[in-house]
Amino acid sequence: MFRVRSMQYDYKYCPICKNKLIIKEEGGLERKRCSDLECEFVFWNNPTPVLAAVAHRDDEVVLVQSIGWPTHWYSLVTGFMEAGESPEEGIAREVKEETGLDCAVGPLLGIYEFSQMNQIIIAYDVLLSEGEIIIDESELVDYKIVHSSQLRPWPSGTGQAVKKWLSQRGIENEEMGFKKIKKG
């Protein structure tokens, strides 16, 4: 079992009536709520569901690089679930949008916390169809294909799904660490 830690967004004013937000117990926890008790706005800060795919053909996994990421950062195909779609429909849509390929959504790998972004990750094993990968350049800048023998999980977020996918294939690759980036 896990607990998603709260990211306190910097909301200072009510988005409905523009009064100041205050901290008050609501639903057994301290939460930001409107200071005008007639307004009834409460900022619940619930985690956002994010879908992830270990998108592969046999033993080769596609990793993608989002716009704005450091050049050495790649991850799984991910995206937000849309209203009215199942997680399986959502990850198939995201894979198609980001790679241009159809896919067969396989079993659920797991549900993982990503507390740094206040997200719950729902990860699937996804088999890619044949064809050329054409990335969505409005979201991605690059992709790479990594053989499972060279794929190293990372310590948080979608890296946990990679670790499970590898483990299901009898592969126990060493986890990579994150390099600290100096701001300068």
Rosetta silent file (secondary structure, phi, psi, omega in degrees, C-alpha in Angstrom):
SEQUENCE: MFRVRSMQYDYKYCPICKNKLIIKEEGGLERKRCSDLECEFVFWNNPTPVLAAVAHRDDEVVLVQSIGWPTHWYSLVTGFMEAGESPEEGIAREVKEETGLDCAVGPLLGIYEFSQMNQIIIAYDVLLSEGEIIIDESELVDYKIVHSSQLRPWPSGTGQAVKKWLSQRGIENEEMGFKKIKKG
SCORE:     score description
SCORE:     0.000 S_00000001
   1 L     0.000  147.763  179.554    0.000    0.000    0.000 S_00000001
   2 L  -135.406  165.592  178.206    1.186    3.514   -0.674 S_00000001
   3 L  -130.151  127.641  176.897    0.161    7.025    0.144 S_00000001
   4 L   -81.820  123.788  178.667    0.411    9.897   -2.279 S_00000001
   5 L   -79.116  148.615 -176.251    1.888   12.876   -0.558 S_00000001
   6 L   -75.530  136.374  167.434    0.267   16.202   -1.158 S_00000001
   7 L   -99.979  115.749 -179.680    1.743   18.783   -3.456 S_00000001
   8 L   -82.682   99.158  175.711    0.553   22.090   -2.093 S_00000001
   9 L   -63.642  157.498 -174.285   -0.208   24.147   -5.136 S_00000001
  10 L   -88.954   46.222  174.064    0.151   27.844   -4.581 S_00000001
  11 L   -73.512  129.649  177.885   -3.549   28.644   -4.635 S_00000001
  12 L  -116.542  -22.967 -175.433   -4.184   31.733   -2.540 S_00000001
  13 E  -130.087  151.087  179.921   -7.657   32.739   -3.685 S_00000001
  14 L   -66.070  129.788  178.895  -10.904   30.942   -4.372 S_00000001
  15 L   -73.691   -9.293 -179.336  -11.406   30.301   -8.112 S_00000001
  16 L   -95.805  -53.672 -174.296  -15.172   30.782   -7.655 S_00000001
  17 L  -114.432   -2.731  176.266  -15.597   33.923   -5.538 S_00000001
  18 L    71.663    8.331  173.535  -12.006   35.243   -5.334 S_00000001
  19 L   -73.752  162.338 -179.941  -11.946   35.329   -1.515 S_00000001
  20 E   -66.527  145.049  173.599   -8.789   34.250    0.286 S_00000001
  21 E   -87.850  145.493  177.644   -8.281   30.533    0.935 S_00000001
  22 E  -125.437  162.409  175.205   -7.730   29.367    4.496 S_00000001
  23 E   -92.765  125.977 -179.821   -6.538   26.082    6.006 S_00000001
  24 E  -151.124  149.761  178.277   -9.350   24.224    7.728 S_00000001
  25 E   -68.092  131.615  179.280  -10.162   20.617    8.548 S_00000001
  26 E  -148.993  122.487  179.321  -12.377   19.105    5.890 S_00000001
  27 L    65.368   28.792  177.219  -13.009   15.390    5.478 S_00000001
  28 L    86.246   -1.629  179.292  -10.612   14.544    8.305 S_00000001
  29 E  -131.878  156.074  173.750   -7.623   16.397    6.816 S_00000001
  30 E   -76.232  128.026 -177.811   -6.414   19.966    6.745 S_00000001
  31 E  -138.537  160.366  172.718   -7.258   21.440    3.357 S_00000001
  32 E   -80.442  133.117  177.125   -7.407   24.800    1.662 S_00000001
  33 E  -144.157  163.455 -179.067  -10.951   26.107    1.484 S_00000001
  34 E   -65.835  138.920  178.580  -12.672   29.385    0.777 S_00000001
  35 L   -71.054  -20.521  174.803  -12.758   31.805    3.703 S_00000001
  36 L   -87.107  101.946 -173.976  -16.368   32.629    2.759 S_00000001
  37 L   -63.682  -18.790  174.938  -18.137   29.623    4.268 S_00000001
  38 L   -72.890  -22.985 -179.236  -21.196   30.277    2.096 S_00000001
  39 L   -70.589  -42.515  177.835  -19.043   29.623   -0.997 S_00000001
  40 L    72.099    9.176  177.631  -18.219   26.033    0.042 S_00000001
  41 L   -71.245  131.191  174.244  -15.182   25.709   -2.290 S_00000001
  42 E  -127.398  131.193  174.509  -12.643   23.159   -1.013 S_00000001
  43 E   -88.730  101.559 -174.077   -9.363   22.431   -2.776 S_00000001
  44 L   -76.598  -26.702  178.598   -9.234   18.655   -2.388 S_00000001
  45 L    56.645   40.647  178.463   -5.861   18.245   -4.143 S_00000001
  46 L   -68.979  146.175  177.931   -6.720   14.717   -5.295 S_00000001
  47 L   -64.711  150.959  179.718   -4.026   12.886   -7.281 S_00000001
  48 E   -94.486  131.519  175.524   -4.344   12.844  -11.062 S_00000001
  49 E   -75.930  129.661  178.198   -4.554    9.473  -12.839 S_00000001
  50 E  -123.252  138.316  179.601   -1.819    9.068  -15.459 S_00000001
  51 E   -98.913  144.934  179.632   -1.565    6.163  -17.891 S_00000001
  52 E  -138.940  147.040  179.471    1.750    4.555  -18.843 S_00000001
  53 E  -127.656  126.706  162.743    2.763    1.921  -21.388 S_00000001
  54 E   -83.233   87.936 -174.267    5.762   -0.344  -21.503 S_00000001
  55 E   -86.834  120.904 -172.235    5.342   -0.208  -25.298 S_00000001
  56 E  -147.797  161.991  165.127    7.361   -2.937  -26.964 S_00000001
  57 E  -122.485  114.794 -175.988    7.861   -5.338  -29.818 S_00000001
  58 L    52.775 -117.779 -175.492    9.202   -8.565  -28.382 S_00000001
  59 L  -100.561   14.938  179.937   12.218   -7.555  -26.258 S_00000001
  60 E  -112.587  122.770 -175.863   12.608   -3.992  -27.575 S_00000001
  61 E  -104.853  138.019  176.225   10.970   -1.178  -25.611 S_00000001
  62 E   -90.664  124.340  172.684   10.186    2.285  -26.973 S_00000001
  63 E  -113.089  143.653 -176.927   11.196    5.152  -24.697 S_00000001
  64 E  -120.823  156.183  178.502   10.201    8.728  -25.499 S_00000001
  65 E  -119.081  119.445 -179.169   11.615   12.145  -24.659 S_00000001
  66 E   -78.467  154.604  175.568    9.171   14.938  -23.920 S_00000001
  67 L   -58.464  134.867  177.292    9.674   18.530  -24.990 S_00000001
  68 L    90.310   -9.431  178.541   11.631   20.454  -22.371 S_00000001
  69 L   -78.538  154.346  171.490   13.290   17.443  -20.774 S_00000001
  70 L   -57.698  152.335 -172.791   17.076   17.223  -20.424 S_00000001
  71 L   -62.350  -21.799 -179.239   18.622   15.452  -23.426 S_00000001
  72 L   -95.272    2.984 -179.068   19.432   12.291  -21.465 S_00000001
  73 L   -95.098  123.508  172.484   15.905   11.797  -20.039 S_00000001
  74 L  -132.667  154.490  179.801   13.626    9.235  -21.668 S_00000001
  75 E  -149.498 -173.834  176.528   10.594    7.517  -20.231 S_00000001
  76 L   -73.962  162.945  170.154    7.609    5.377  -21.086 S_00000001
  77 E   -66.651  126.400 -179.012    4.748    6.583  -23.246 S_00000001
  78 E  -138.262  165.229  174.927    2.416    8.329  -20.803 S_00000001
  79 E   179.159  170.730 -179.123   -0.619   10.549  -20.808 S_00000001
  80 E   -86.983  144.349  175.794   -3.734   11.629  -19.000 S_00000001
  81 L   -75.698  137.962  178.966   -6.928    9.634  -19.077 S_00000001
  82 L   -92.692  154.368  177.108   -9.816   11.460  -20.746 S_00000001
  83 L   -59.200  135.863  175.278  -13.333   11.622  -19.345 S_00000001
  84 L    86.851   -0.153  178.480  -15.462    8.722  -20.522 S_00000001
  85 L  -114.734  151.153  175.799  -12.652    6.351  -21.487 S_00000001
  86 L   -77.981  162.297  175.781  -11.362    3.280  -19.711 S_00000001
  87 H   -57.226  -38.557  179.792   -7.676    3.113  -18.761 S_00000001
  88 H   -65.247  -42.236  176.347   -7.153    0.538  -21.528 S_00000001
  89 H   -64.349  -40.179 -178.560   -8.778    2.792  -24.131 S_00000001
  90 H   -64.562  -43.068 -178.532   -6.767    5.735  -22.839 S_00000001
  91 H   -72.265  -33.228  175.071   -3.380    4.058  -23.068 S_00000001
  92 H   -63.160  -40.116  177.966   -4.153    2.749  -26.568 S_00000001
  93 H   -64.468  -46.658 -179.288   -5.034    6.339  -27.571 S_00000001
  94 H   -61.898  -42.450  178.521   -1.859    7.749  -26.004 S_00000001
  95 H   -61.505  -44.202  179.133    0.351    5.147  -27.716 S_00000001
  96 H   -63.236  -45.259 -179.448   -1.280    5.957  -31.078 S_00000001
  97 H   -62.764  -43.291 -172.069   -0.929    9.726  -30.509 S_00000001
  98 H   -87.072  -24.884 -178.054    2.705    9.603  -29.395 S_00000001
  99 H  -117.057  -14.960 -175.832    4.098    6.867  -31.679 S_00000001
 100 L    78.705    6.195 -175.731    1.677    6.732  -34.604 S_00000001
 101 L  -112.485  146.321  169.636    1.227    2.990  -34.015 S_00000001
 102 L   -75.516  165.960 -179.107   -1.721    0.833  -33.082 S_00000001
 103 E  -154.092  165.497  170.942   -1.218   -1.516  -30.179 S_00000001
 104 E  -111.650  118.069 -179.523   -2.643   -4.381  -28.191 S_00000001
 105 E   -79.796  120.343 -179.921   -3.068   -3.452  -24.555 S_00000001
 106 E   -93.255 -152.475 -175.185   -1.936   -6.349  -22.405 S_00000001
 107 E   -70.289  154.976  172.969   -2.156   -6.911  -18.686 S_00000001
 108 E   -64.560  127.813  175.565   -2.001   -4.254  -16.029 S_00000001
 109 E   -83.029  -35.824  179.496    1.540   -4.050  -14.678 S_00000001
 110 E   162.269  174.892  176.991    0.543   -2.110  -11.612 S_00000001
 111 E  -120.613  124.644 -170.726   -0.595    1.106  -10.037 S_00000001
 112 E  -128.730  148.556  175.732    2.212    3.293   -8.742 S_00000001
 113 E   -83.714  147.541  168.853    2.544    6.548   -6.867 S_00000001
 114 E  -136.289   77.869 -169.741    4.399    9.498   -8.318 S_00000001
 115 H   -65.204  -26.348 -179.845    4.165   11.840   -5.372 S_00000001
 116 H   -60.316  -28.855 -179.264    6.454   14.496   -6.858 S_00000001
 117 H  -113.667    8.276 -177.987    3.684   15.313   -9.340 S_00000001
 118 L    55.283   49.094 -177.554    0.696   14.236   -7.186 S_00000001
 119 E  -125.408  152.411  168.874   -0.111   11.484   -9.691 S_00000001
 120 E  -111.500  123.689 -177.594   -1.205    7.868   -9.625 S_00000001
 121 E   -99.682  126.265  176.915    0.319    5.934  -12.542 S_00000001
 122 E  -108.045  108.623 -170.129   -1.688    3.094  -14.091 S_00000001
 123 E  -110.860  139.598 -178.480    0.801    1.085  -16.147 S_00000001
 124 E  -125.333  153.164  168.379    0.197   -1.553  -18.827 S_00000001
 125 E   -84.295  119.545 -173.174    2.213   -4.030  -20.861 S_00000001
 126 E  -126.721  123.787  178.496    1.532   -2.878  -24.457 S_00000001
 127 E   -93.688  120.507 -178.985    2.467   -4.739  -27.640 S_00000001
 128 E   -80.036  145.392  173.183    3.125   -2.384  -30.566 S_00000001
 129 L   -74.270  167.381  175.946    1.960   -3.160  -34.087 S_00000001
 130 L   -70.875  157.611  178.103    4.452   -3.312  -36.935 S_00000001
 131 L   132.450  173.137 -178.785    5.256   -0.082  -38.726 S_00000001
 132 L   -83.773  136.345  175.862    7.366    3.020  -38.510 S_00000001
 133 L   -78.386  125.898  176.017    7.309    5.063  -35.328 S_00000001
 134 L  -125.352  105.758 -174.855    6.277    8.632  -36.038 S_00000001
 135 L   -74.200  153.084  174.778    6.401   10.707  -32.871 S_00000001
 136 L   -79.728  103.164 -174.944    3.976   13.487  -32.063 S_00000001
 137 L   -71.398   -6.669  174.112    6.283   16.499  -32.377 S_00000001
 138 L   -81.291  -14.157  179.697    3.887   18.690  -30.414 S_00000001
 139 L  -121.549  -29.819 -171.200    4.711   16.596  -27.309 S_00000001
 140 E  -123.256  152.155  175.627    7.946   14.720  -28.016 S_00000001
 141 E  -111.555  -18.218 -176.317   11.401   15.527  -29.369 S_00000001
 142 E  -164.056  166.828  170.014   12.861   12.044  -29.674 S_00000001
 143 E  -146.365  162.507  172.673   12.460    8.349  -29.063 S_00000001
 144 E  -146.628  155.704  178.228   14.778    5.416  -28.754 S_00000001
 145 E  -109.408  126.572 -175.828   14.405    1.671  -28.814 S_00000001
 146 E  -121.922  127.692  176.160   16.112   -0.185  -25.989 S_00000001
 147 E   -68.892  143.730 -176.790   16.582   -3.952  -25.796 S_00000001
 148 L   -56.523  -29.505  179.245   15.315   -5.393  -22.513 S_00000001
 149 L   -68.543  -20.163 -179.777   18.828   -6.602  -21.653 S_00000001
 150 L  -106.111   -7.043 -176.194   19.979   -2.945  -21.669 S_00000001
 151 L   -78.742  122.011  179.350   16.857   -1.381  -20.125 S_00000001
 152 L  -112.348  125.926  177.683   17.479   -0.113  -16.602 S_00000001
 153 L   -68.360  157.888  176.770   14.560    0.901  -14.398 S_00000001
 154 L  -111.015  163.424 -165.874   14.654    4.244  -12.612 S_00000001
 155 L   -75.613   -9.417 -177.303   13.736    4.726   -8.954 S_00000001
 156 L  -143.779  174.374  176.620   10.348    6.433   -9.161 S_00000001
 157 L    54.431 -128.354 -176.154    7.208    6.925  -11.196 S_00000001
 158 L   -67.632  -16.193  177.852    7.114    4.842  -14.372 S_00000001
 159 H   -60.075  -28.960  177.918   10.449    3.229  -13.506 S_00000001
 160 H   -67.237  -35.209  177.376    8.590    0.903  -11.147 S_00000001
 161 H   -69.078  -38.912  176.755    6.535   -0.423  -14.081 S_00000001
 162 H   -60.589  -45.469 -179.435    9.734   -1.003  -16.076 S_00000001
 163 H   -59.458  -43.402  179.830   11.179   -2.954  -13.151 S_00000001
 164 H   -67.140  -43.835  179.823    8.084   -5.180  -12.936 S_00000001
 165 H   -58.810  -45.185  177.940    7.965   -5.736  -16.723 S_00000001
 166 H   -63.034  -44.947 -178.807   11.624   -6.793  -16.701 S_00000001
 167 H   -59.736  -37.904  178.203   11.109   -9.006  -13.649 S_00000001
 168 H   -64.429  -19.128  177.929    8.249  -10.817  -15.394 S_00000001
 169 L  -101.753    9.141  178.874   10.781  -11.740  -18.085 S_00000001
 170 L    76.040   20.539 -178.033   13.345  -12.935  -15.563 S_00000001
 171 L  -108.621  126.841  179.973   15.530   -9.847  -16.026 S_00000001
 172 L  -120.298   67.085  179.313   16.916   -8.067  -12.968 S_00000001
 173 L   -71.830  146.500  179.763   18.793   -5.092  -14.440 S_00000001
 174 L   -63.835  138.598  178.565   20.395   -2.651  -12.025 S_00000001
 175 L   -71.256  137.459  176.226   18.330    0.426  -11.275 S_00000001
 176 L   -84.039  154.480  175.495   19.741    3.675  -12.631 S_00000001
 177 L   -98.230  167.585  175.197   20.118    6.703  -10.421 S_00000001
 178 L   -95.713  133.724  175.026   19.103   10.251  -11.180 S_00000001
 179 L   -84.127  136.615  175.544   21.847   12.751  -11.850 S_00000001
 180 L   -77.912  133.585 -179.890   21.448   16.045  -10.100 S_00000001
 181 L  -101.367  123.653  178.491   21.343   18.917  -12.544 S_00000001
 182 L   -78.485  132.164  175.734   23.038   22.088  -11.407 S_00000001
 183 L   -91.088  135.316 -175.307   21.079   25.228  -12.080 S_00000001
 184 L  -147.786    0.000    0.000   23.192   27.945  -13.108 S_00000001
